[in-house]
């Protein structure tokens, strides 16, 4: 899943370098399109990080066969 989301997240988060400084202040009330994209990118990055932590924890708890099944399921 990470290989699908990361290009989108990188593009969206890259907008931070060329846009409004106001987007950095608060995502509670985004002022415009840039702010919404910036805040959504932050959420996606955080969710992706949390998902990867959970995935790694699950892998550690599974035996070799369970890890193989999970990896096979993840690739499709």
C-alpha positions, 0 to 999 in steps of 0.5 A, spaced: 500 500 500 505 504 501 508 504 494 501 506 491 500 512 496 507 515 497 508 518 490 501 522 491 503 524 498 510 526 496 507 530 490 502 533 495 507 535 501 511 538 496 506 543 495 508 546 502 515 548 499 511 553 494 505 555 497 502 559 503 505 559 510 498 560 513 497 553 511 502 551 516 498 554 522 492 551 523 488 545 519 482 546 523 480 551 519 483 551 512 482 557 508 483 555 501 484 549 496 492 549 498 491 549 505 486 543 504 491 539 500 496 541 505 492 538 511 490 532 507 497 531 505 499 531 513 494 526 514 495 521 509 503 521 511 501 520 518 496 515 517 501 511 512 506 512 518 501 509 523 499 503 518 506 501 517 508 501 524 501 496 525 504 492 519 511 491 522 508 489 529 503 484 526 509 481 522 513 480 528 507 477 531 506 472 526 510 465 524 513 464 518 507 462 514 503 467 517 508 472 514 508 469 508 500 469 507 500 477 509 505 479 504 502 475 499 495 479 501 499 485 501 502 485 494 495 484 491 
